[in-house]
């Protein structure tokens, strides 16, 4: 039963990252210009561009390196300090690569390893905590990207179709 639960947890983590949050971010970026991606409300606010760099860095640190055992070379402060206005296609390519690497790590993990301890961001955490943190963190910042996109584009992102009474996802080729 524990292995079945662990497998379900890892599969759902992969699904959320690859099939829910990333496609929503992709739709957002499709509605914005490069200038809008780097807009910020104030000097102490984050742009969507900075959030995407931060999502990439965090996902790599917690899942690819933390759970996957790769060497961590993250420089977190650089994610927020970036002001060069990297093109949104480049930001998206980097984020897609990080999500694909994380999904691969999660697909290869045995459920029995979820309670093993790793050191991530100076903390001793179980793999379960590392994965849970990364998915929750990705979700939170996806919400910020959505909010900023709605504000900057002035439109509905139409993530769901409600015509049949129950919501149906409209991203990732699904309608």
N, C-alpha and C positions, 0 to 999 in steps of 0.2 A: 504493500500500500504506500509506503514512504517513497519508493522509487517511482511509482505511478504519479504521485503528487509532485515530486521533484521534476519529472519529465514534463508534466502539465505546466508547472511554473516556468521552466526554461522555454518551452514552446510559446507560452503567452508573452513572455518578455520579448522574444524575437518578433512575434506578430505585432505587438504594440509599436516597437521601434520601426520595423520595416513596412508594415502595412497600414499603420494608423498615423503615427506622428510624422514620419518623414513625408508621406504623400500630402499631408496637410501643409507642411512647410513648402513643399514643391508648388502647390497651388498658390500659396501666398506669394512666393517669389515670381511666379508667372504674372501676377497682377501689379508688380512694382517695377520701377526703374532702378538702375544702380544708385542714382542719387537718393531715392527714397529708402533704399536698403541701408544707407549710411546716415540717414537723418536721425537726429537725437533731440529730445525735448530740452535738454540742457547739458552743460558740461559734465554733470555727474550722472547722467542717464546713459543707458546703453542703446546703441543702434541695433537693428536687426542683424547687420553684418557682424557686430561684436558678439551678439548672442549665438550666431551660427558658429563662429570660431570657438566660443566657449562650450557649446554642445559637443563639437568635435573633440576638443581637448578633454572634457570631462568623460565622455564615453570611452575614449581611448585609455584614459588613466584608470578608470574603475573596472572596465570590462576587458578590453584588449590586453592591457598590461596587468591589472590587478587579478582578474580571473584567468586570463590567458597566459600569464607568465612572461610577457614580453618586457623589455627594458622600458622604463618610464622616463621620458625626457621632457615632460610637459613643463612649460613656463606659463602658468596660469595668468599672471599679470599682463602678459603680452596680448592675450585674447581681448582684454578690455581696453588696452592702450592703443590698439591698431586704429590708425586714422587714414590709411592709404587708399581707401575706397576700392578694395578688390572687387572685380566684377562678380555679379551674383552667380553666374555660371561656374566660376571658379570656387566660390564658397559652397555651392550646391554639390559640385563634384567631390570636394573634400569631405563634406558631411555624408554623402552617399557612401564613399569609401569607408569611412569610420563605422557607419551602420552595418555595412556588409561584413567588415572584419569582426565587429561585435557579434553579429548573428552567427558567423562561423564559429567563433569561440563558444557561444552558448549552445550551438548544435553539437559540438564535440564533447561537452562536459557531461560526465556521468552524474546522475542525480545524487548518488551517494557522496559526491564531493562537495555538496552545497554547505555542509557544516565545517569544512576545512577552513582554517584561518590563513589570511593573507594580510600583508601590510600595504595599505593604500592611503595615499595622502597623509602619511604619518600616523595612521590609525590601524590597529589590529582588528580586522573585521572578517566575518565568515563570507564565503562566496555568495551565500544567499543575500546577505546584507549589501554586498557590493553590487549585485545585479539589481536588487530592489531599489537601492539608492540611484543607480544610473537611469533606470526606467522612470522613476518618479521625477528625477531632475529633468530628464528630457521632456516629460509631460508638462512640467511647470513652465519651462522656457518656450515650448511649442505654443502654449496659451498666450505668452507675451508676444510672440511673433504674430499670432492671429489677431490679437488686440491692436497692435501697431499697424498691421496690414489693413484692417477694417478702418482704422482712423485715417490712414494715409490714402487709401483708395476710395473711401467713401461708398463702398458697396458691400453687398452680401457675398460671402465666399461660397455659398450654396454647397456646404459639405454633405447635406442630407436632403433627400427627396421625401416629403411627407404626403405625397398625393394618394398613397394607398392606405393612409391612416397610421401606419407604423414607420418610423424613420428607416430609410435605406441609405447606406453610404454611397456617395457619388464620386469618390476619389479612387485612384488606383485602378481605373478601368471598370469599376463596379457601378452599376446603376440599378 
